[in-house]
Amino acid sequence: MKQTYQYQGFDIAVAVETDLSRKDANGEPASVGYVAIVTISRIAAAVAVFSPLRFGESQGTPFTSEHDALMSGYSAGRRVVDDLLTS
């Protein structure tokens, strides 16, 4: 799943990826989780402002749903724009 949002002159692209990194005692995936990959670029620019950022829930665990990952990635992207890229 991938979605692009426009916010204060920037494109915030959020891609959701499946995270199977949590393993049980047998080495099998313990549960399916999701992470948000956020790329921020100026509107209509081909190059990102900086490298894509990877977000999971607090404490380093993946999100439990694609929707949570998508919305949290967008929120995190807006905070980055607000805190680092605009004055």
Secondary structure, 3 states (H helix, E strand, C coil): CEEEEEECCEEEEEEEEEECCCECCCCCECCCEEEEEEEEEECCCCCECCCCEEECCHHHCCECCHHHHHHHHHHHHHHHHHHHHCC
